[in-house]
Amino acid sequence: MPELRPPARADKGPSQGSHKRFIIGGGISLQDSGGGTSMERLWGLLQGAKRLSPRPSQTIYKHVEGTQQGCPEEEEEEEEEVAKPPGHFCPMELRGPEPLGSPAGRQNLGLWTAAGRRAAPYLVLTALLIFTGAFLLGYVAFRGSCQACGNDVMVVSEDVNYGPGPNSHQGTLYWSDLQALFLRHLGEGSLENAIRQTSLRDRVAGSAGMAALARDIHAALSRQKLDHVWTDTHYVGLQYPDRAHPNTLHWVDAAGRLGEQLPLEDPDVYCPYSATGNATGELVYAHYGRPEDLQHLRTRGVEPAGRLLLVRLGVISFAQKVASAQDFGAGGVLIYPDPADFPQGPHKPGLSGNRAVYGHFPPVQSSGLPSIPAQPISADVASLLLRKLAGAEAPQEWQGQLSGSPYRLGPGPGLHLGVNNRRASTPISNIFGCIEGRSEPDHYVVIGAQRDAWGPGAAKSAVGTAILLELVRTFSSMVSNGFQPRRSLLFISWDGGDFGSVGSTEWLEGYLSLLHLKAVVYVSLDNAVLGDDKFHAKTSPLLISLIENILKQVESPNHSGQTLYEQVAFSNHSWDAEVIQPLPMDSSAYSFTAFAGVPAIEFSFVEDGQVYPFLHTKDDTYENLHKVLRGRLPAVAQAVAQFAGQLLIRLSHDHLLPLDFGRYGDVVLRHIGSLNEFSGDLKARGLTLQWVYSARGDYIRAAEKLRKEIYSSEESDERLTRMYNVRIMRVEYYFLSQYVSPADSPFRHIFLGRGDHTLGALLNHVRLLRSSSSETPGAATSGVAPGLGFQESRFRRQLALLTWTLQGAANALSGDVWNIDNNF
């Protein structure tokens, strides 16, 4: 059938006879023939086609001069308006080609005229049907590809399809289908029973009980529809209490002789990887042991150096407390839980006064392993110590709730701390299960949970282990029902979590050279249920937009009819301020981001206004967790599993990775806002922060450039999609400084890590422009030697290290070298 297309412009030359012909295409012409009825119908059809056409440019006809008034001439009009039929419309006919002067052509003119009149409506109707069908097909295809549209280039509409596996007999799976499939197979009753049974098992890392549990979990994974199940065993040095020589705490008299021994109620409570040996000195109360707390002591005339510090549990990790004390020259640290930090409700259980809280440090020397001894003590022992302190009264915000104990700064009587922990080479086993991806099997979405526990560990690791096994079972069932993820899903049960996450650290160290090429995201299930009032997510900025989307999909476990997003947004319209927190150093997910450059998330349900009091104690039992949640443990665990499962679906199956690479531009901007306060001080010294400003601008432009590329690309182009995904998944790795040694500074992340290369260290150094180092919070931990002020040479080096890393991230995000904007 000939193609119908707009006519070429009419020849305005002299007309011949009463006919004027306009070529339409395929040898068919429109010719004035003097008839009217059929051509009026054609005119109506043409007007209908123009009304249906979405194009802004339309073809209309108007009268032109000629021997017969009203003959058409084509005119382009850029406005969307429908022309009314003229008062005298020039009738036309469809006519086939004929050689000039052909007798046969003249003889068959009547036949062509009649055929043309009959064919015209059908040709136009056919063209309209083809056009309408093509338009609808294009519209549907556009909606399907529109997951790359919008501000975040990550929004997935519910009509995005997910192709089934090659052996599946089902049709296309859409996002809503996958949601329904996941929720249908996710169990609830089995979660509660698995939490209870796991918490009852002895599972200290390296114990016979742990070995038995490892075998059971390996067997459980092997029964599911997984492509690979295996175990990695490592021999590591774990530190245990020496039962023959337990840790001790004594008063010391004025002559330095050991006096009365203070009771350490539970000899099993200790700090793994604490320095061993003895520390003697006067006692000083140092609040939470933060750098600013120790600095306040100095400003009040109480020197921390050479003393034993009594610090409260909370706010920062054990490792950070001891590292700060060591930086200020303290001889040792005693850590206790203050009732002010563990408030008890009328219907909720609280921590006993004779319970100490277990804590640990990173197991690697370069990670900040302390060189001074540390020991947890109970609130009852801390109360005995506080009563002996002299000196000035502590500030109001330092006051706790130990009854009968005045909170003074000290110093007090001498103390002798003896730490005799022993170190032993111990086998630990990480257990892995994998569902291979369909299109990108070499890219892994990793989800893990700690398996071991120092005590019952119901909240610490039993909940995470139960949810991990339930997710494995659920995704296995989904695979059996036609689901095939685009990327591989890697489920891991970690050993050695209570020893500074040594199991996951060993795995990261062993695969460090390739993880940034393979691992998309790490999802941690540790500490996931500590309450039921609020939801917190400790995460990389890359995941914030995805978290928001998933929160809108999961029902609140304690607010009927509301989603989790509606629950958190109800009390704070800035939902991310309510939910999002940076990854802390004591999180099992921290090393994935700060050490390996893999975006990570650890999320928790928590109590409003109080922390779960039994974490890291022998009271972390199933019964106590059940009481704290007032019987809502199954519902909250189910919500955790729903949130984690939908994260996995999106991360493993979206064509375009749902990581918001533009978010880091906002992170840099917030830090620059803090640095801007000192721009005048720097300018007075002939220094500037312009390098950082320029690098930040380059990163923003690179992110926007990639966003536009993705928006204008074809989703069906697998090669292009993979290229974009590779660039997106490595963004976190780009923020690991390549200019410092991993052996000396393992946490190389410029925003999250520790060391002189970080943005936080630069900010702490710049603050010295207005004070001495002895007055600056954080100066000690950022590497500023006590007594030294601002150093221009150090500032220039810090600025260079930071700028090179940020600029490198911008360049890497831009893609291939020939695509990088020369303005960078």
N, C-alpha and C positions, 0 to 999 in steps of 0.2 A: 504494500500500500504506500503511495507517495507520502512524503513527509510534508506536513502543513507548516509553513513558516511565514513570518511577516514579509510582505512584498517588498521588492526593491523600489526605490523612488521612481515615480512615473516619469517617463520622458515627456518633456513639455513642448516637444516639437509639434509641427502641424499634424492634425488628425487626418486619417484617410477614411472617407466615407462616414458612416455613423457608428463605427466600432473603435474602441480603444482598449488594448489588451495589457494586462499587468501580470507578470510572471509570479506565480506562487511557489512553485517548486515541482520537481519531478516531471517537468514538461506540461503541467496543467496551468491554464491561464484563466483569469477572470475576464469576461468579455461582455460588453454592453449588448444586450439582445432584444431589448424592448419589452420583455415579459415582466411581471411584477409579483405574482403570488408566492412562488417558491423562493424568490430572492428576499422577500420580506421576512419569510421564516428564517432564512440564513442570517439576515441582519439581527433578528432577535436572539438567535443562538450565539452569535458573536458578542452581543452585549452581555449575555449571561457568562460567557467565558471570561470577559474582561472583569466582571464583578468577582469571579472566583479567583482570578490570578492574584498572587501575593506580591507581584513585582511592582515597584513604584513607577516604572516606565511603561507606558501603554501606547498602542497604535490606534489612532482614530482617523476617521475619514472626513473630508469636508469638500464642499463644492469647488470646482475649478472651472475656469473658462474653457469653452469648447463648442463644437457644433451642436452638442446636446447638453443642456444645462444640468449641472449636478453630478458630473462624472467625478470619481474619487481621486484624491491625491493623498499619499501617506504623510502623516506629520507626527513627530515624536513629542509627547507631552510628559513632563516630569512630575506632574501632579496627579494624585489618585482621584480622578473624577470620571464619571460615566457619561459619555456623550449621548444626547438624545437623538433619535432618528430625525434626519432633516425632513422638511415638509415634502420635498420631492426627491425620493431616493432613486438613484440610478440602478435599474435592474441589471443583473450580471448573470453570466452562465459559466460553467466549467467547460473548458474546451481542450481537446488533445492537440498535440503538435501536428503541424502539416507543413510540408515543404512549400516554399513560395511558388505560386503559380501552378500548383499541382491540380490537374483536373479531377483526380479521385478525391482530393480533399474537398474541392468545391461540391462534388456530388454528394459526399457523405456529411455535409455540414448539418443538415437537418437531424441526421442520426446522432451526431456528437452533441448537438444542442439538447435534444431530449434526454440523452444519457446523463449529461452534465447536470440537468435540472433534478433528475431523480437521485443522483449520487451525492449531491452537495450536502444535504442534511446528515446523511450517514457518515460521510467523511469527517464532518465537524464533530458529530457526536462521538465518533471513535477517538478523535484527537483529544476531546475533553475527558473521556474515560481514561485514556493513557496518562494524560497530565495529572488527573486527580489521584490515580493510583500511585504514580511516581511521587507526588507530593506527600501522600500519607505515608508511604514507605520511608521517604527521607525524614519525615517528622519523627516516626518511631525510632529510626536509627539514631537520630540526633539525641532523643531523650535517653536512649541506652548508653550513648557515649558521654552524657552530661555529668557523669560522676567526677569529671575533671573540671567542672565549671565552678564558679563561685569564688569567694574570697580565700578559701582554704585549699582549693583544688583537691579536697579529700572527701567531700560530701557524697555519700552513696544513697541514691534514691531507692525506694523499695522495688522499682522495676528493673534494677540492674540484674542481669542474668548471670548464672554460674553454671557452666557447662558440666554435665555429668561425665563420669569416667567412660572409657571406651567399652567396658563390659556391662555398662548399666543399661537397663531396659526402661528407665524412666526418662521423662522429657527434661526440658531445661529447668534448672533450679534457680529461683530468684532469691533475693535477700530475705524476703518474708518467708519463703519456703525453708531456707536454711535455719532461720530463727525457730520456726515451728518444729522442724526436724530435731534441732538441738534440744529444745525445751521438752519435747515429747520423750526423749530418751534419757534426760537427766533425772536421776532418782533423788528422793529426799530422805526417806526412811533409812536407807543404807548409810547415809552420811553420819547420822548421830551414833549409830552402832559402831561404825568404824573409828570414830573419834574416841569412844569409850574404850574399845578394845586396845587401840594403839597406846592410849595413855597408861594402861595397866601393865605394859610390857617394859622390862628392863632394857634400855637401849642407849646406855652410855657408849660413846664412840670407843671402839676397841674391845668391847666386852663380848662375852659369848652370847648374851641376849641380843646384841646388835647384829651379830653374824647370823643368828636364826631369823631375825626380822628381815635382813637383806635377802636371804634365800626365799622367804615367803613373798616378798614384793617382786623379786625376779620371776617367780612362778606365776604370780598374778598377772604381770605384764605379758608373759609368754602365752597365756590363755586368750589374750585379746587379738583382734585382727590388726596387728602391727607388722610393718615390713622388717623391722630389725629390733632385737632386744639383746643387750649386752651389759657387762659389768666392767668397770675400770677400777683396779686396785692400786693404791699408792701406799708406800711406807713413809710415814711422817713422824716427826718428833712431837708427841703430845705431852703436856705437863699435868701431873696428877699430885694430889696431896701425899706426903710421905707419912703413912700411918705410924711408922716407928718413931718419927720425929715430927710431930704436928707443929703447925705455926703457933707462935706465942706472942703475948703482949704483957709487958711488966711495967710497973712504976719503977722509976730510977731515983735514988736519993741524991742529996747534994754532992756526995762523994763519988757518984757515978756507979754505985753498986745496985744490982737488981733488987727490987723490993717485991711487993705483993704482985701476984699474977692476976691479971684481969681475965674473966671467963670469956672464951670464944665458944658460944653455946654449941655450935655445930662445926666440928673439925673438918667436915667435908666441904664447907663453903670456902672458896678461895678464888684468886684471880689467875686463870691460866696465862702463862707467858709473863707473869710478873717477874721482875728481877729477884733472884734469891739472895739471901744473906741477911745481915743485921743492920738496923738503922736506929740511932739513938739521938734524941733531941727534945727540946721543949715543944709543948703542944700549942698549936695556933688554930683558931676556927677560921675557915676560908670560904664559907658559903658554898657555892656550887663548884668552886675550883676553876672558874673561868679566868682567862688572862685579866679581865677587868676587875675581878674580885681580888686577885692577888696584887694587882696594882693599887687598889684601894687600901689594902693593908699597908703598903709602903707609904702611901700618902698620909696615913694615920700613924706612922712611926713604928709599925710592926713589921719587922723584916722576915719574909718567908724563908730566906736562905738558911740552911742548916737546921731547920725545924721539921717536926712531923705535922702534917696538915690534916685537920679533920674537915671533911667536905661532905655535902649532902648529895644523895643520889638524884639524878635527873638533869634536864635541860641539855647537857652535852654527854657524850659517851664516857665510859670508864677510861678509854685510851686517851681522850682529849684532856680529861682531868689530870691524869698522871703526867702526860706530856707537858702541860702547862706548869705543873709543880716542878718538874725537872728543869724546865727552862728558867724558872725563878730560883733555882738552887736548893729546893727543898730536899730533905733526906729521905722522906717516905710519905705515904698517903694512907689514911683510913677513911673508908667510904661507908656511909650509913643511910638508911631510909628514914627521913623525917616525917612524922605524921601530917605535917602541913602539906606535904607533896602527895600524900595518899589518904585523902579525906574519906571517912566512912559515912555512908548513908544509913538511915534508920533500918532499912530492910536489905542492906547489902553487907556481905562479910568484908572484913578488913584484915590487914596484915598484923600478925602478932608482934608484940614488942621484942620478942626474943628471936625473931627471924632475920637473918642477914640475907642479902641479895647477891647472887652469883654474877660475876662479870668477867669479861675477857678482853684481850687485845689482839690486834692483827698479828699473825704468827711469823711475819717477816721482819727482820731487823730494819730494813730500809723503809718499811711501812710505819715506823714510829714505835717500835718495841722499846719499852722504857728501860732505863738502867738503874731505877730506884725501886725498892719493894713497895707493894701495895697489898692491902688486905681489906675485905668487906667485914663489917661488924654490924651488930644489931642496934636497934634504937635504944634498947636498955643499956648496952655498954656505952653508947654515945652519951646517954644522959649522965652516967657516972663521970665521964671525962669532962663534960661541959661544966659540971659543978665545981671542978677544980681550977677552972680558968680564972685568971685575974685580968687586969687591964681595962680598957675602955669598953663601954657597952656597944654591941654591934648595932649597925643601922636598923631602922624599923623594918625595911624590906628583907633584912637578913634574919629576922626573928622567926623561929619555928614554933612548934607546938608540943615540944617535950615538956610535960608538966614538972614543975619544981626545978627546972634547969634554966638559970639565967644565961642568956646568949651574950657572952663577952668575946672580945677578939683574942685575948691572951697577951703574952704567953702564960703558960701554966707549968705545972711540974714536968719533970723529965719523963720520957717514955722510951721503952726499948721494944722494937718490933723485930721479930725473927720470922723469916719466911724460908721454909725448907722444902718447897715443892720439888719434885723430881721429874726428870724428863725421860721418856721412853720411846723407842722406835716402835710404832704401832701401825698395823695395816688398817686402812679404811677403804670402803667400797662405795663408789657412785654407780647407780643403776640407771640405764638409759633405755628408752623405748622410742621408736620413730615411725611416723607415717610419712612416706615419701611424697613430695609434691609432684604435681602433674606437669607444670610448665617450667618451674624454677626449682628443681629438687635440690640444687646446691645452695639454696638460700634457706636458712633455718629460723623458724620462730620458736624460741626456747622458753619453756615454763618449768620451774623447779620448786621444790619444797625440801626443807631440812627434815631429815628422818630421825636423827639422834636427839637425845635430851639428857641433861644432867640429873633432872628429877623426873616427876611424872610428865611434865612438859605438855599438858593438854592444849593450852593456848599457843605455846611456843612452837610445837612441831606436829602434834597429833592432828590438829585441825587441817593444817596444810597438807599433810600426808594423805588424809582421808579425801580431801577435795581433789588432790592430784590423781589418785586412783579412780575416783569417780569420773573425772574428765577423760582419763584414758579409756574407761569403759564406754562413756558416752560417744566420744569421737570414733571409737571402734565400731559401735553400732551404726553411726552415721555413714561410715565407709561401706558397711554392708548394705546400706540403703541408697547407695548411689553417690554419696559425697566424695569428692576428690579435691583436696586443697591444691591451690596453685603452687604454694611453697611447702616445704617440709615442716612437720610439727615434731619437735624434739622434747619429750617429757623426761625429767631427770629427778631422781630421789638422791639428795645429797647426804653424805656422811660428814662428820666433823664440824657441824655448824656451830656447836657450843664451844668450839676452840678457834674462834675467830674466822668462821666460815672457811676452814682450811681445805675442805673437800672441793668446794667450788674454786677456791684460789689455785689449788693444784691443777685443776682442769684448765683454768684461764692461762696459767703460766705455760702449760704444755702445748696449748694451741694458740698462743698469743699472736704468732705471725700470720695466722689465717682467719682468726675469728672476725676481724673487721671486714673481711671479704665474704663471710658466710652468714654470720648471725645478724638477723634483722632487728630483733628486740628480745630482751629478757624480761619475763614476768615472774615475780616472786610471790609465793603463797604463804610465806612466813608471817607470823603475827597477824593473820588476816581477821581474826575475830577476838577483839579485846573489849567488846561492848556492843551496844546496838543503837546508840543515839545519833552518832555522827559518822560521816564517811570521810576519810583522809586518804590522799594519794601522794606518795613521795615519788617523784618521777622526773624524768628528763623533760625539758620544755617541748621537745618534738612530739610528745604524746598528749599534750594538753587538749588539743582540739578533738582527738579521737576519744579521750576520756569523757569529754562533754557529750559527744554523740551517744556513747554507750550508756551513760547515766540516764539519758532520756529513754532508753529502751528497757531498763531494768526496774521492776516494781520494788518499792520500799518495803522492807520486811516488817516495819512497825508503824507505817502510815498507810492505811488501807486506801486504795484508789489513787495513790500518788506514785510517781516515778521517783527514783533516787535524786534526779536533777531537781524536781519540784520540791523535794524535801530540803535539799541544801540551799536552794535559791529562795525558799520561803523566808528564812531568817537573814539572808544576806544576798542582795541582788547581784553583787559581784561574786558569783559562785566560785571562781577560781581562788579568790582570796580566802574563802571558807574551806576549800578542799585541797588545793595544791600546795605542796611543800617540797623543798629541795631534798635530795637523797642525803641522809646523815651517814657519818662514817661507820656507825655500828649496824647499818642495814646490810643484809646479805646481798642486796642488789648493787651496793655502792661500787664494789670493785669492777663490776661489769662496765659501768660508765666511766669512772675515774681512772681505771687501770687499763681496760681493754677497748674503750671507745665504742661500746654498744649501748644504745638507749635502753633504759630499764625502768621498771615500775614496781613498787611495793605498796599495796593498799591495805587499809584496815578499817573495820568498824570499831569505834571507840565510844567510851562513855562521855557524856557531856559534863565537864567540870571536874572530872577525876580520872586518873589512870587506872588501868587494871592492876591491882596491888600484888598479884601473886606471880607475875612474870619473873622467870629466873629464880624461883624459890621452890622448895619442896612442897609448897601448898598449891602449886599449879596443877590441880587435879581436875578431872572431869566434873566432879560434884561442885567444886567451887566455881568453875566456869559456868556451869548450869545455873547456879544461884545468882551470880552476878548478872546474867542475862535474863533472869526471872522466867526460865523455861523456854526462852525464845532462841536457844542455840540452833535447833534444826532450821528454822526460818532464816536466820542470819547466815548460816553456812550455805544454805541454798542460794541466797542473794549473791554471796561471794562467788559461788560456782557459776551462776548466770553471768555475772560481770566478767569473770575471767574467760569463760567460754566464748562470749560474744567478742571479746578482745581478740581471741585466737582466730575466730572465723574471719574477722575483718583483716587482721594482719597477715593471715595465711592465704586469703582467697581474693581480696580486692585486686583488680588488675594493676592499679596504681597504688603504691604503698601509702597508707594514710598517715604519713608523718609530716607535720607542719614545719618545714625547714625554715620558714620565715620568722618563727618565734624567737630564734636566737638574736635577731636584730633588736627585738624589744629588751632582751636580757642585757645586751651591751649598752643600750640606751639608758637603762636604769643605773648601771654602774657609772656611766659617763656623767649622769646627773650628780652622783656623789663626788666625782673627781672635779667637776666644774667649780665646786665650792673653793678649790685651791688654785684656780687658774691665775688669779692675781698674784698669789705668792710665788708661783712658778715663773710668771712673766717678769717679776722683779729680779729673778736670778737669770734671766735670759733663756728660760726653758719653756717648752710648750707641750701640750698634749695633742697637737694637730695630727700626728701620725695615727693615733688611735681613732680620732674622728674620721680620718680619710678611710682607714681600713673598715670601719663600721659602715660607712657609706657605700663602699665597694661591695660589702657583703649584702646589704639591702638591695643594691642594683642587681647583683648576681641572682639573688632569690627571686626577684620580680621577673628577671629575664627567663629563668627556668619555668616560673609559673606560666608565663605567656606561651612559651614553647609547648608546654604540656596542654594548655587550653586549646591551642590551634592544631594539635596533632590528632592522628587517627588512632583510636583505641585498639582497633583491629590489627594494627601494625605491631606484631609481637617483638620484633627486633628493636623497634624504637621504644616500646614500653619497657623492655628489659634494661635498655640503656638508661632510661630515666630512673628506674628503680635502683639501679646500682649507684647512681649519683646521690639519690635521696638516702639510701640506707647507710652511706658512709659519712653523712654530715657530722654525726657525733664524733667519729674518729678524727675528723679534720681539726677538732678542738683539743686534741692531745698534742702538747708541744713536742715538736721533733728536735728541739734544740737542747733538751736535757736528757740525761741518761735514765732509762727505766730502772737500772740497778741502784742509782742514787736517789731518784725521785719517781717511784713507781706510779704515783697518782699524778699524772702529767696533765690532766684536764685543766684548762686555764680558768674555768669558772668553778669547778667542783673540787679540784685537787688541792694538794698541799705543797708549798714550796715557793721559792722566789719568782718563779715563772708565772704565777697566777695573778689574776686581776685583783683578787682580795689582798694579796701581798703588796701589790703596787699601791692600793688605796691606803693600807696601813702605813706604808713608808711615807706617802705624801702627807699624811696627817702629822708627821714629825716636823713639818715646816712650821707648825704653830706651837710645838711643845717638844720637850726632850723625850727620848725613848722611854724614860722611866715613868712618864705620865700618859703614855699612849696605850689604850687597850689593844691587845692583839699584836703589839710590837714584838714581844718575845717569840711567839709562835710563828711569826712571819719571817723570822730569821734575823731580826735586828738585835745585835749584841747589846746587852744592858749597858747604859752609859753613853751610847753613841746616838747622835742625832741624825738629821737628814744628810745623806751622802749623794752628791751629784753624780758621781761615776756609777754608783749602784742604781740610781734612778734611770740613767740612760740605758743601762743594760736591761733592767726590768722592762722598760718601755719598748726596747727593741725586740726582746723575746716575745712579748705579748703581741706586738704589732705584726711580726713575721707570722705568728700562728694564725691570727685573725685574717691577715691578708691571704695566707695560703688557703684558708677555708673558703674565702671568697673566690679565689681562682679555681679551686677544685670544684666548687659548686657550678661554675660556668661551663664545665665540660671539657672538651678537647682544646688543646692549646690554640688551635686556629680559630676557635670560637670565643676566646677570651677578649673582652673589650680592652683595647690598648690603653684606655684611660685608667685602668686598674694600675 
